[in-house]
Amino acid sequence: MAQTDYWRPEQAAEAEIEIKNSRFIAYLEPVSSLQEADQAKARIKALHPHARHHCWAQIVDTPFDVHASGSSDDGEPSGTAGRPMLAVLTGKPAGFLMVMVVRYFGGVKLGTGGLVRAYAGAVRAVFEHTQWQQCLPLVQLKITLSYPLHQQVLHLVARFDGAVTGSEFTDQVTLVLTVPLTAEQDFTQQLLDLGAGTIHIHSNKA
């Protein structure tokens, strides 16, 4: 999948829907690690110890990181809760969040199709109560350059809305940079033109 803009939540949110007397309470929590996601799940479960199910879906990094996502049906029929919830997250696309839907059973079985619609619908409902920040995917570059070029490179980074995330000063200057992925090709070309062959790019990863 080509990386594009994505969304991350600015704060926690909550929403509830009711279908055939079953209550589906959706909690959305901003997270940036598996540990934070697990802590959020434990906190929400503690609020609803008598609920029938505590289903969840999460993407603890950008939505383009295949290792960052996960989900659980928590006792619902396989594929009827966690996976539909995760599909809503990836469809936005959204990252750095965990969503848990707590279900209080109302006595009427919804069937597999009904469960899929209910859990996905609960996530869409909490999305409507969420304040979102639009994010650009970034690319990281590690470069080595001479001291006279240092300030010019910093100005170039700022012009491309990039940032310096690390630096080392020895006989040369080594910088770790992030720039928007969409600007990578133009930035790299201007960097090479500026250095006229003296700026070396050591690594490049999304």
C-alpha positions as CSV (number, residue, x, y, z in Angstrom):
1,M,0.0,0.0,0.0
2,A,1.3,3.4,-0.9
3,Q,1.7,5.6,2.2
4,T,-0.7,8.6,2.3
5,D,-1.9,11.1,4.9
6,Y,-3.4,9.4,8.0
7,W,-5.2,10.5,11.2
8,R,-4.4,10.1,14.8
9,P,-6.7,11.0,17.8
10,E,-5.9,14.0,20.0
11,Q,-7.7,12.7,23.0
12,A,-9.9,9.9,24.3
13,A,-13.5,9.5,23.3
14,E,-16.5,7.5,24.1
15,A,-19.8,6.6,22.4
16,E,-22.7,4.1,22.8
17,I,-25.2,2.5,20.5
18,E,-28.0,0.1,21.3
19,I,-29.2,-2.8,19.0
20,K,-32.0,-5.1,20.0
21,N,-31.4,-4.3,23.7
22,S,-27.7,-5.0,23.6
23,R,-25.5,-2.1,24.6
24,F,-22.3,-1.5,22.7
25,I,-20.1,1.1,24.5
26,A,-17.0,2.1,22.4
27,Y,-13.9,3.6,24.0
28,L,-11.2,5.2,21.9
29,E,-7.8,5.8,23.5
30,P,-4.7,7.4,21.9
31,V,-1.7,5.0,22.4
32,S,1.8,4.8,21.0
33,S,3.0,1.4,22.2
34,L,1.7,-2.1,23.0
35,Q,2.2,-1.3,26.7
36,E,0.0,1.8,26.6
37,A,-2.7,-0.2,24.7
38,D,-2.7,-3.0,27.3
39,Q,-3.0,-0.4,30.1
40,A,-5.9,1.2,28.4
41,K,-7.7,-2.2,27.9
42,A,-7.2,-3.1,31.6
43,R,-8.5,0.3,32.7
44,I,-11.7,0.0,30.5
45,K,-12.3,-3.7,31.6
46,A,-12.1,-2.5,35.2
47,L,-15.0,-0.1,34.5
48,H,-17.2,-2.9,33.1
49,P,-16.4,-6.1,35.0
50,H,-19.9,-7.6,34.4
51,A,-20.0,-7.0,30.6
52,R,-20.4,-10.0,28.4
53,H,-17.6,-9.1,26.0
54,H,-14.7,-6.6,25.8
55,C,-13.7,-6.7,22.1
56,W,-10.8,-4.5,20.8
57,A,-8.8,-3.4,17.8
58,Q,-5.6,-1.4,17.8
59,I,-3.0,0.2,15.6
60,V,-0.2,1.4,17.9
61,D,1.9,3.0,15.1
62,T,1.1,4.4,11.7
63,P,-1.6,2.5,9.8
64,F,1.0,1.5,7.3
65,D,3.0,-0.6,9.8
66,V,1.8,-4.2,9.3
67,H,3.3,-5.1,12.8
68,A,1.4,-2.4,14.6
69,S,-2.2,-3.8,14.4
70,G,-4.2,-6.4,16.3
71,S,-7.7,-7.3,17.4
72,S,-9.7,-9.6,19.6
73,D,-13.2,-11.0,19.4
74,D,-13.2,-11.8,23.2
75,G,-15.6,-14.7,23.0
76,E,-17.8,-13.4,20.1
77,P,-17.9,-15.7,17.1
78,S,-14.7,-15.6,15.2
79,G,-14.4,-12.6,12.8
80,T,-17.5,-10.8,14.0
81,A,-16.0,-8.2,16.3
82,G,-12.3,-7.5,16.3
83,R,-11.7,-7.8,12.6
84,P,-14.6,-5.5,11.6
85,M,-13.5,-3.0,14.1
86,L,-9.9,-3.1,12.8
87,A,-11.3,-2.6,9.2
88,V,-12.8,0.7,10.3
89,L,-9.5,1.8,11.7
90,T,-7.5,0.9,8.6
91,G,-10.2,2.4,6.3
92,K,-10.0,5.9,7.8
93,P,-6.9,5.3,7.9
94,A,-6.1,5.9,11.6
95,G,-3.1,5.2,13.7
96,F,-1.8,5.4,17.3
97,L,-5.0,4.3,18.9
98,M,-6.8,1.5,20.6
99,V,-10.6,1.0,20.4
100,M,-12.5,-1.3,22.8
101,V,-16.2,-2.0,22.5
102,V,-17.9,-3.3,25.6
103,R,-21.0,-5.3,25.1
104,Y,-23.9,-5.9,27.5
105,F,-26.0,-8.7,26.1
106,G,-29.7,-7.7,25.7
107,G,-31.1,-11.3,25.4
108,V,-31.5,-11.3,21.6
109,K,-28.9,-12.9,19.4
110,L,-27.9,-10.7,16.5
111,G,-26.3,-13.3,14.2
112,T,-22.9,-13.0,12.6
113,G,-23.9,-10.2,10.2
114,G,-25.6,-8.3,12.9
115,L,-22.6,-8.5,15.1
116,V,-20.3,-7.3,12.4
117,R,-22.5,-4.3,11.8
118,A,-22.9,-3.6,15.5
119,Y,-19.2,-3.6,16.3
120,A,-18.2,-1.7,13.2
121,G,-21.0,0.8,13.9
122,A,-19.9,1.3,17.4
123,V,-16.4,2.3,16.2
124,R,-17.8,4.6,13.6
125,A,-19.9,6.2,16.4
126,V,-16.9,6.9,18.6
127,F,-15.0,8.3,15.6
128,E,-17.7,11.0,15.3
129,H,-16.9,12.1,18.9
130,T,-13.1,12.1,18.3
131,Q,-10.9,15.1,17.6
132,W,-8.5,14.1,14.9
133,Q,-5.1,15.4,13.8
134,Q,-4.1,14.8,10.2
135,C,-0.5,13.5,9.8
136,L,1.9,13.1,6.9
137,P,4.0,9.9,6.9
138,L,7.7,10.7,7.3
139,V,10.9,9.3,5.9
140,Q,14.1,9.3,7.9
141,L,17.5,10.2,6.3
142,K,20.9,10.0,7.8
143,I,23.4,12.2,6.1
144,T,27.1,13.3,6.4
145,L,28.2,16.7,5.3
146,S,31.0,19.3,5.8
147,Y,30.7,22.1,8.4
148,P,30.4,24.9,5.8
149,L,27.2,23.3,4.5
150,H,25.6,22.8,7.9
151,Q,23.4,26.0,8.0
152,Q,22.4,25.6,4.4
153,V,21.2,22.1,5.0
154,L,19.2,23.2,8.1
155,H,17.5,25.9,6.0
156,L,16.6,23.3,3.4
157,V,15.2,20.9,6.0
158,A,13.0,23.8,7.4
159,R,11.8,24.7,3.9
160,F,10.5,21.1,3.4
161,D,8.8,21.0,6.8
162,G,11.3,18.5,8.1
163,A,13.1,18.2,11.4
164,V,16.6,17.3,12.7
165,T,16.1,14.4,15.2
166,G,19.8,13.7,15.8
167,S,23.2,15.2,15.2
168,E,26.9,14.3,15.7
169,F,29.9,16.7,15.2
170,T,33.3,15.1,14.5
171,D,35.5,15.8,11.6
172,Q,32.2,16.1,9.7
173,V,28.6,16.7,10.6
174,T,26.2,13.8,10.8
175,L,22.5,14.6,10.9
176,V,19.4,12.3,11.3
177,L,16.5,14.0,9.5
178,T,12.8,13.4,9.0
179,V,10.9,14.9,6.0
180,P,7.4,14.2,4.7
181,L,7.5,11.1,2.5
182,T,5.7,13.0,-0.3
183,A,8.7,15.4,-0.4
184,E,11.4,12.8,-0.2
185,Q,12.4,12.8,-3.9
186,D,12.6,16.6,-4.3
187,F,14.3,17.1,-1.0
188,T,17.0,14.4,-1.7
189,Q,17.6,15.9,-5.2
190,Q,18.1,19.4,-3.7
191,L,20.3,18.0,-1.0
192,L,22.6,16.4,-3.6
193,D,22.6,19.5,-5.7
194,L,23.5,21.7,-2.7
195,G,26.4,19.4,-1.8
196,A,27.6,18.9,-5.4
197,G,28.5,15.3,-4.5
198,T,29.9,16.0,-1.0
199,I,26.8,15.2,1.0
200,H,26.4,11.5,1.6
201,I,23.1,9.7,2.4
202,H,23.8,6.7,4.6
203,S,20.3,5.3,5.2
204,N,16.7,5.9,4.1
205,K,13.7,4.3,5.8
206,A,10.1,5.0,6.3
